[in-house]
Amino acid sequence: MPRTMDSTVLNGERQEFVTGPWSHEELERIAAPWPVRWLFPPAPGDPDRVVYPFAGPGGLEVGIRDVLGHNLDIVGIEVNKDAAATAVAAGFQRIIADVRDLDPHHPALRYTRGLLVTAPCQCWTPAGKRAGLDPRNQEIFLDMLTCAWEATIGVWEEDQCADDCPSDCPDCPYGWSGPIYSLDEVWAMADDLTDERIGLLAEVVIWGLALSATWDGFAWVAMEQSSALPEIIIDGIRSEFVCAEWLSVDFQILDAVDYGLASRRKRTFMLASRHRFLDASRTRPLSELPTTTAAHALQWPEGIRVNTRGVRKTAGGNCWSADKPATAITSKIRGWYWESDRDRRFSLDEAALLVGFRPGHPWTGSRSSCTQQIGDVVAPPMGAVVIGALLARPWEKRLRQYLAEIYNHAPARREHALVA
């Protein structure tokens, strides 16, 4: 029967967290939906614990594990069952849930060290309807951030109990009040948005402030989002962490093609550290990484052009040359084909290789579901770069080795079997 003796302050009240012995079933009930081991302090040498909302099929985790070679105890939260199944098949942990239904104050999270957030980007990107650019939606979103602060940290109280009261009077309401709203009230504000996905981005602040206000060991946040994220939104997110006295909150726009990826994938990344200053230059390689063309990555002959829009003619064109890095990969790759051969479509392995996965990644679901996962996923090489920079771990040599493996010395391509 496991035992643990511990206590902590949760929502202003001391929680005596255990008078063992406990059965495993009781511990599972207390920990749910988190792993039972997270109720206990990590042993020396154990990997840091990380919460990952909107975790998807595991691209960021592939970058951390397979490219960077670093071990983190990541538990991902994902509402899409196919994406979650893909991640589990690849060896990652998933809770199938809406992140808004989970409590960042849960006692199983007290030893959490990091937070990863890759919220949906369709409301910001030019490929979507860009509802995030609407001034009214932006106003509501920024109000959500303000209320997230007041639901996790509170407001600053300066009133004294009497004119002649000493400055150190224990009865004076001087300092942060503690939460004055519930998180449910913060989430309810998203009901006024024209696209609820805008409000999902607020989770980086909601969870980031809740974890840092409750647990002393919580140390860092990494976020990935559309490169079209408006500056006013970036400033709003940054301000909340700066006001919470985080030492570094750095935003950078990085394009994966500059890091050897065989397709363009420009994204905004936030690297935030609570207790130490970050060197923003750590995301830059010491020397230029090789440019990888789609034809080289896929072992195609020269001169192939890929049609992305059928017979439609648009201002942006409907073809790209495989003798260059591919255009940004989206879920629409399921219908792309060689201009010279309409029947020659992309296999899942080919589509995934363009965003940095080894052939044979266990994509799960229909072809449409799998290509949606590939279009939305964080490119593994960028996961290695960003987390390597954030945690001060060398990434460049390992990234070069990984790129050489998947692009220069990869085995013959094969179509990965679809799971119904």
C-alpha positions in Angstrom: 0.0 0.0 0.0 1.7 3.3 -1.1 2.0 6.1 1.4 2.9 9.7 1.1 2.8 12.5 3.6 2.5 15.9 2.2 0.5 19.1 2.4 0.0 22.2 0.3 -2.1 25.3 0.2 -4.9 25.0 -2.4 -7.4 27.8 -3.0 -6.4 29.4 0.3 -6.9 26.2 2.4 -4.3 23.8 3.5 -4.9 20.4 2.1 -3.6 17.5 4.1 -2.7 15.3 1.2 -2.6 11.9 2.7 -3.1 9.8 5.7 -2.2 6.5 4.1 -2.2 3.7 3.5 -4.2 4.0 0.2 -5.2 1.3 -2.2 -4.3 1.7 -5.8 -8.0 2.2 -6.7 -8.3 5.0 -4.2 -5.1 6.7 -5.5 -6.5 6.4 -9.1 -9.7 8.1 -8.0 -7.7 10.9 -6.3 -5.3 11.4 -9.2 -7.9 11.1 -12.1 -7.5 11.9 -14.8 -3.7 12.3 -14.2 -1.3 9.5 -13.6 -1.1 8.1 -10.0 2.6 8.7 -9.9 2.0 12.4 -10.3 0.6 12.4 -6.7 4.1 11.6 -5.4 7.2 13.7 -5.5 9.6 12.8 -8.4 12.6 10.8 -7.4 16.1 12.2 -8.1 16.8 11.9 -11.8 13.1 11.5 -12.8 12.1 13.5 -15.9 10.4 16.9 -15.4 6.6 16.7 -15.5 4.9 18.7 -18.2 1.2 19.4 -19.0 0.4 19.7 -22.7 -3.1 21.1 -23.7 -4.0 20.6 -27.4 -1.3 18.0 -27.7 -2.5 16.5 -31.0 -0.7 13.5 -32.6 2.7 14.1 -31.0 4.8 16.2 -33.3 6.3 18.4 -30.6 7.0 15.2 -28.5 8.7 13.5 -31.4 11.0 16.5 -31.6 11.8 16.4 -27.9 12.3 12.6 -27.8 13.6 11.6 -31.2 15.4 14.7 -32.4 16.6 16.4 -29.2 17.0 13.1 -27.3 15.6 14.6 -24.1 13.2 12.8 -21.7 10.2 14.7 -20.3 7.2 13.2 -18.5 4.6 14.8 -20.7 0.8 14.2 -20.3 -1.1 15.6 -23.3 -4.7 16.7 -23.3 -6.5 16.2 -26.6 -10.2 16.2 -27.6 -9.7 14.6 -31.0 -9.7 10.8 -30.5 -7.9 10.0 -33.7 -5.1 12.4 -32.9 -4.9 11.0 -29.3 -4.8 7.4 -30.7 -1.9 8.4 -33.0 0.0 9.8 -30.1 -0.5 6.8 -27.9 0.5 4.5 -30.7 3.7 6.5 -30.9 4.4 6.1 -27.2 3.0 9.3 -25.8 0.5 9.8 -23.0 -2.9 11.3 -23.6 -6.0 12.4 -21.7 -9.0 12.6 -24.1 -10.8 15.7 -22.7 -11.6 19.3 -23.4 -8.9 21.3 -21.5 -11.6 23.6 -20.2 -13.1 20.7 -18.2 -9.9 20.1 -16.3 -8.7 22.0 -13.2 -5.1 23.4 -13.2 -5.3 23.4 -9.4 -5.5 19.6 -9.2 -3.2 18.3 -6.5 -1.7 15.8 -8.9 -0.1 18.8 -10.7 1.8 20.2 -7.8 5.2 18.9 -9.2 4.6 20.2 -12.7 7.6 21.9 -14.1 6.5 23.0 -17.6 3.5 23.8 -19.8 3.2 23.3 -23.6 0.3 25.0 -25.5 -0.4 24.5 -29.2 -3.9 25.8 -29.5 -5.8 25.7 -32.8 -4.7 28.5 -35.2 -7.4 28.6 -37.8 -9.0 31.8 -36.4 -5.7 33.6 -36.9 -4.2 32.2 -40.0 -4.9 33.4 -43.6 -6.0 29.9 -44.4 -9.0 30.4 -42.0 -11.6 33.0 -41.7 -9.4 35.1 -39.4 -12.1 35.9 -36.9 -9.2 36.7 -34.4 -8.6 39.9 -36.3 -12.0 41.3 -35.5 -11.5 44.2 -33.0 -14.5 43.1 -30.9 -13.1 39.6 -30.6 -9.7 40.9 -29.7 -11.3 43.1 -27.0 -13.1 40.1 -25.5 -10.0 38.0 -25.6 -7.9 40.6 -23.8 -10.6 40.9 -21.2 -10.3 37.1 -20.7 -6.6 37.5 -20.0 -7.3 40.2 -17.4 -9.9 38.0 -15.7 -7.6 35.0 -15.9 -5.2 37.0 -13.7 -8.0 37.9 -11.3 -9.1 34.2 -11.2 -5.7 32.9 -10.4 -3.8 35.7 -8.5 -6.5 38.3 -7.7 -6.3 42.0 -7.3 -3.9 44.3 -5.3 -5.3 45.5 -2.0 -3.9 48.6 -0.5 -6.5 49.8 2.0 -5.4 50.1 5.6 -7.7 49.3 8.6 -7.0 52.7 10.2 -5.3 56.0 9.5 -2.7 55.3 12.2 -2.3 51.6 11.3 1.4 50.5 11.1 2.5 49.4 7.7 3.1 45.8 8.9 -0.3 45.4 10.5 -1.4 41.8 10.0 -5.0 42.8 9.7 -4.5 45.1 6.7 -5.7 43.8 3.4 -2.4 44.7 1.8 -1.1 42.6 -1.2 -2.7 40.2 -3.6 -6.2 39.2 -2.7 -6.2 35.7 -4.1 -8.8 34.7 -6.8 -11.9 36.8 -7.1 -13.4 35.0 -10.0 -13.7 31.3 -10.9 -12.1 29.9 -14.0 -15.6 28.9 -15.1 -16.4 32.6 -15.3 -13.3 33.3 -17.4 -14.2 30.5 -19.8 -17.8 31.7 -20.0 -16.5 35.0 -21.5 -15.7 33.1 -24.7 -19.4 32.7 -25.4 -19.4 36.2 -26.8 -16.7 35.4 -29.4 -17.8 34.8 -32.9 -15.3 31.9 -33.0 -14.8 30.0 -29.8 -11.4 28.8 -30.9 -10.1 32.3 -30.3 -10.7 31.8 -26.6 -8.7 28.6 -26.6 -5.5 30.6 -26.9 -6.2 32.1 -23.5 -5.3 28.7 -22.0 -1.7 29.6 -22.2 -2.4 32.4 -19.6 -5.1 30.6 -17.7 -3.0 27.5 -17.1 0.3 29.3 -16.9 -0.8 31.7 -14.2 -2.8 29.0 -12.3 0.1 26.7 -12.1 2.6 29.4 -11.2 0.3 30.9 -8.6 -0.3 27.5 -6.9 2.9 25.5 -7.3 6.4 27.0 -6.6 8.2 24.5 -8.8 6.4 25.4 -12.0 9.1 27.0 -14.2 8.5 27.4 -17.9 6.0 27.7 -20.8 6.4 27.1 -24.5 3.7 28.0 -27.0 3.3 27.5 -30.8 0.8 29.5 -32.8 0.2 31.0 -36.2 2.8 33.5 -37.5 -0.2 35.8 -38.2 -0.9 36.2 -34.5 -1.6 40.0 -34.1 0.8 42.0 -32.1 -1.9 43.2 -29.8 -2.6 39.6 -28.8 1.1 38.9 -28.3 1.5 42.0 -26.1 -1.5 40.9 -24.1 -0.1 37.5 -23.4 3.3 38.8 -22.7 2.0 41.4 -20.2 0.3 38.8 -18.1 3.5 36.8 -17.6 5.6 39.9 -17.1 3.2 41.2 -14.4 3.5 37.9 -12.7 7.2 38.5 -12.5 8.4 35.9 -15.0 12.0 36.8 -15.9 11.8 36.0 -19.6 8.9 36.0 -22.1 10.2 35.9 -25.6 8.2 35.7 -28.9 9.9 34.6 -32.1 8.6 33.8 -35.6 10.5 30.9 -37.0 10.1 29.1 -40.4 10.9 25.4 -40.3 12.4 25.6 -43.9 15.3 27.6 -42.4 16.0 24.6 -40.1 16.2 22.0 -42.9 12.6 21.0 -43.2 11.4 20.1 -46.7 8.3 22.4 -46.5 7.6 25.9 -45.3 6.1 26.2 -41.9 6.2 29.6 -40.4 5.0 29.8 -36.8 5.1 32.1 -33.8 6.7 30.6 -30.7 6.7 31.9 -27.1 9.4 30.8 -24.8 8.8 31.9 -21.2 10.9 31.2 -18.1 9.8 32.0 -14.6 13.1 31.8 -12.7 15.9 32.5 -15.1 16.7 34.7 -18.1 16.6 33.1 -21.5 19.1 33.7 -24.3 16.9 34.3 -27.3 19.7 33.6 -29.7 19.7 29.9 -28.7 17.0 29.3 -31.4 19.5 30.3 -34.1 21.9 27.7 -35.5 25.7 28.3 -35.3 25.9 27.7 -39.1 23.3 27.6 -41.8 21.3 24.4 -42.1 20.9 22.8 -45.5 17.9 23.6 -47.7 15.9 20.5 -48.4 13.8 20.3 -51.5 10.6 18.2 -51.6 12.0 16.1 -54.5 15.2 15.4 -52.5 13.2 14.5 -49.4 10.8 12.2 -51.3 13.3 10.8 -53.8 11.4 12.1 -56.7 12.8 12.9 -60.2 13.5 16.5 -61.1 10.8 18.6 -62.8 7.8 17.4 -60.8 5.1 20.1 -60.2 2.4 19.5 -57.6 -1.2 20.7 -58.2 -3.0 21.8 -55.1 -6.3 23.2 -56.4 -7.4 21.0 -59.3 -8.5 23.1 -62.3 -9.2 26.2 -60.2 -7.1 29.3 -61.0 -6.4 31.6 -58.1 -4.2 34.6 -57.5 -1.9 32.5 -55.5 -1.5 29.9 -58.2 -2.4 26.2 -58.0 1.0 24.5 -58.4 4.4 24.4 -56.7 7.7 22.9 -57.9 9.1 19.9 -56.0 12.6 21.1 -56.9 12.1 23.7 -54.1 10.9 23.2 -50.5 7.1 22.4 -50.5 4.6 25.0 -49.8 3.1 24.9 -46.3 1.4 21.5 -45.8 -2.2 21.6 -44.8 -4.9 19.0 -44.6 -5.7 19.6 -48.3 -2.6 17.6 -49.2 -5.0 14.6 -49.3 -6.1 15.9 -52.7 -2.7 17.1 -54.1 -1.3 15.3 -57.1 1.5 15.5 -59.7 0.6 17.9 -62.5 1.8 15.3 -65.0 -0.1 12.5 -63.5 -3.5 13.2 -61.8 -3.5 9.7 -60.2 -0.2 10.2 -58.5 -1.2 11.4 -55.0 0.7 11.8 -51.8 1.0 8.8 -49.4 0.7 9.5 -45.7 4.4 8.8 -45.2 5.3 11.3 -48.0 3.0 14.0 -46.5 4.4 13.4 -43.0 8.0 13.3 -44.2 7.6 16.8 -45.6 6.9 18.1 -42.0 9.7 16.1 -40.4 8.4 12.6 -39.4 10.1 9.3 -40.1 8.2 7.0 -42.4 5.9 4.7 -40.5 4.6 7.1 -37.9 1.3 5.4 -36.7 -1.3 7.8 -38.1 -4.7 6.7 -37.0 -8.1 7.3 -38.5 -9.4 8.0 -42.0 -7.2 9.5 -44.7 -8.9 12.9 -44.1 -8.4 12.6 -40.4 -4.7 11.7 -40.8 -4.0 14.5 -43.3 -5.7 16.9 -40.9 -3.4 15.8 -38.1 -0.4 16.2 -40.4 -1.5 19.7 -41.4 -2.0 20.8 -37.8 1.0 19.2 -36.1 4.0 20.9 -34.8 7.0 20.0 -37.0 9.3 17.7 -34.9 12.5 19.6 -35.9 11.0 22.8 -34.5 10.0 21.0 -31.3 13.7 20.2 -30.8 14.8 23.7 -31.6 12.3 25.5 -29.3 12.5 23.1 -26.3 16.3 22.8 -26.7 16.6 26.6 -26.6 14.2 26.9 -23.7 15.9 24.2 -21.5 19.4 25.2 -22.6 20.0 21.8 -24.3 22.2 21.6 -27.4 20.0 20.8 -30.4 21.9 21.7 -33.6 24.1 18.6 -33.9 21.2 16.3 -33.2 18.9 18.1 -35.6 21.5 17.7 -38.4 21.8 14.0 -37.7 18.0 13.6 -37.7 17.6 15.5 -41.0 20.4 13.4 -42.6 18.6 10.2 -41.4 15.1 11.0 -42.7 16.1 12.9 -45.9 19.4 11.7 -47.0 19.5 8.0 -45.9 15.8 7.2 -45.6 14.6 3.7 -46.8 12.3 3.3 -49.7 9.0 5.1 -49.1 5.9 3.1 -48.4 2.3 3.9 -47.8 1.4 3.5 -44.2 -1.8 1.4 -43.7 -4.9 3.4 -42.8 -6.8 2.5 -39.7 -10.5 2.6 -40.1 
